[in-house]
């Protein structure tokens, strides 16, 4: 009966995912808007942004196009590359929302924050406050996006693809990709020559905020995921309607030609196929 039990588990799991899809999509959209707000706080602070954003902002500035438009183009290229070289399993609805929304949200909020603060944004205390708020907001939004779990970000998918192909742990691949995108941004924007000259005043979008993000983002995202955002999607499988569950199980029975006299109530929920259900109940 193992194949039947696995099929039944699949039906129930699909029912759970579909039931929560609207909530997941809404959470993802909210996370992307908040993410754009967090990045804009970083940007206005003048202390630097995360590596991928720094590259996109620097290259967009060098090309004379909007950050949102450039990020959309780069993300689209990454997604196509990942789908062709790897597989579509890394790409989902959330990936597309991320691709389209982050850059334009950031542009919108940057304009709003700048117009509100005006010259006050040059005050060191205000800049530090913006940086601190940016770290918290960005980490919360990333946690919300990850917990929604309907697709990884385009830049993240690139790292996962390289990690799977090379068998190198993702954390080391991420270090490599972060350094690479920072260098690309510096080279294209002409900032690399100032690095060699020791003149950091002419380097845009890279600073202490970039370093803080690299070291603090992981722990803070994990904190929010464990204590805040994961609770939004908490589901008690034990509360799933028995009638609906039996309907799904009956469908699995028909597909696997299980004898009609088999009682679904006698389903072996201690089997390997139901290990996830058993852990969550």
N, C-alpha and C positions, 0 to 999 in steps of 0.2 A: 504493500500500500504506500510505499515511500513516494513514488511519483505522484500519486493522488494527493498526498498530504502536502507536497511541495506546490502542486498546482492550486490547491485550496488556499495555501498561504499567499500565493501570488495574487489571487482574486481579492483577498482581504486587504493586502497591502495596497493594491491598485485603488480599492475603494477609499482607503484612508487618504492617499495622495490626491485623488480627484476631489474628495470632500474638502480638502484644505487648499486647493489650488488658488481659489479667489483670494483667500487671505495671504497666501504666499506672494502672489503677484502684487497685491496692495502693499505688503511689507517691502517688497523689492523696490517698487516705485518710490515709496517714502525714503528708503535707505539711500537711493541714488540722489534724490533732491537734497537730503541732509548731507550726503557725501560732498556734493558740490558746494554746499555752504561751508563745510569744514575746510575744504581746500582753499576756498576764497579767504577764510580767516588766516590761514597760513600765508597766502600770497600777500595780503594787505599788511601783515606783520613785518614783512621784509626780511624774515629770518630764514627763508628757504622753504621749499615744499618737498614732497616725497620724490624719489628718483624718477619715476615714470612721468609724473606731472612736470618735473623740472625740464626733462628732455622736450616734452611736447610744447611747453611754454617758450623755451628758448628757440626751438626750430620754427615754431609758428611766428615768433617775433622776427626771426631772420628772413623768413619768406614773406612777411607782411600780410599774413592772413590771421583770422580769428582763432583763438585757442580752441574753442568748441568745434569749429569746422575741421581744424587740423587733427584734433583728437579723434573725431568721428572717422576721418579717413584712415588714420593709423590703426585704429581698432578694427575697422572693416578688413584691412589688409591682413592683420594678425588672425582674425577669425577664419578667413578664407584659407590662409596658410595652414592653420591648425587642422581644419576640416580635411584638406587635401592630404597632408602629410600624416596626421595622426588619425583621429576618428571624431565623429560628431558627438560622442558621449560627453565631451567636456563642454559642449555648447548647448545652451538652453534659452528660454525666454529671458531669464535674468541677464544673460550675456548681451543680448540685443538691447535691453533696457539700459544696461550699463554703457554700452557702446554709444548710444544716442544721447543719454541724459546727463552724464557727469560733466562733460566739457561745457555745455550750454548753461547748466545750472550754476557752475562756477563763475562763468562770465556774468550772469545775471546778478548773483549775490555780490561779486566783487564790485560791480558798479554801484549797487545799493549801499554797501558798507563804506566805500570810498566817499560817496556823496554825503553820507551822514556824518562821518568823522572829519572829513576835510583835512585841515592842517593838524588836527589832533592825532592823526595816524602816524605822525612823525615823532610823537612823544614816546620816549623809551618805555615808560610804565604802561602806556596803552599798547605798545607793540608786544610787550611781554604777556600782557593779558590776552591779546589776540592769539598769540602763539599757544598759550596754555589752553584757551578755549578751543582752538583749532585741533589740538591733539585729542582732547576728550570727544569732541563732536565727530571727528574723522574716525576714531577707533570705534565709537558707538555705531556709526553708520555702516562700517565694514562688518561689524559683528551682526548687525541686522540683516545685511545682504547675505552673509555666509549661512546664517540660520535659515533664511528663506529657502535656500538650497534648490533653486530652479535654474542653475547655470553659474559657472564661474566667470569672473571678469576676464576680458580678452588678454590683458597682460599676464594675469595669473595662469590662464590656460596655456600660454606659451611656456611658462616655467614647468608646468605639469607635463607637457609634451616632451620637453627636453629631459626631464627627470626620468620619465618612463623609457625613453629611447636609450639613454646612457646608463641607467641604473644608479645614477648619482643622486644622493638624498636631495629632496626638494629645497631644503634650507640652504644648501651650498649652491644649488642652481640659482636660487633667488639672489644670493650675494653676487654671483657672476652677472646675472642679467641687470641688477641694479647698477653695478659699476659700469657696465656696457652702455646703458642708456644715459647715464650721467656724462660719460665721455663723448657720446654722440652729440648731446646737447651742447657741451662745451666747445667741441670742434666746429659744429655748424654755426654757432652764435659768435665764434671768435674769442670765446672766453678762455680757451686753453692757453693761449699765449700770455694772458695776464697771470695765470697760475704759475707759469715758469718764471715770470718777472716778479712774483711775490706780491702783486697788486690785486688783492681780493675785492677791492671796492667796485671793480667793473664786472664782477661776476654776478649774474642775475639768477634768481630762483634756486640758488644752492647756498646753504648756510647751516647754522646750528640746528635749525628746524629739521633739515634733511637728516642730520645725524641722530637727533632725538627720535625722529620717526623710525629710523632703522632699528634702534635699540628698545624703544618703549611700545611700539605698535603691537607687536606680537603678544606680550603679556597683557596689555590693556584690552585688546580684542578678545582674548581668552576670558578675561575677567567679566566683560560685558556679556559674552556668550553664555557663561556659566550662571551668572547671577541675574541677568536682566532679559536679554532677547530670547533665549531658549524657552523661557517660561511662557512667552506669548504663543508659541506653537505646541506647548505641552499637550499631548493627547493620551488619554487613558484607554488603551485598547479594550479593557474589560468593559467599558461603557458602550462599546459599539453594539448596536441593536442585534439581538440574537436572530431575529427574523431575517434581517438583511444578510448577516453572516451565513446563516443556513442556506439562503438563496445562492450565495456565492459558492458555498461548499457543494451544493447540489449541482451547480453548473460544472464544477471540476469533476464531480462523480460521473456525469454524463460524458464529458470529454474523454475521461480515462476508462470508461466502460466498467465502472465499479458496480458490483451486483446491487440490484434494487433493494434487496433486503438489508443492505448495510446501513446502520443507523449513524447519521452524522454526529449525533451526540457522543458516540463512542470514538470520535476522532482522537488519535494519539497526539495530544498537544505537547507531549514531552519529547517528541522526535526532534531531530536536528533541524528539520524544515521550519519548526516553530520556535526556534531558539530566540529570535528577536521578540516575538510575542511574549514568550515566557519571561524575558528579562524586563519587559515594560509593564507587565501585569503586577 
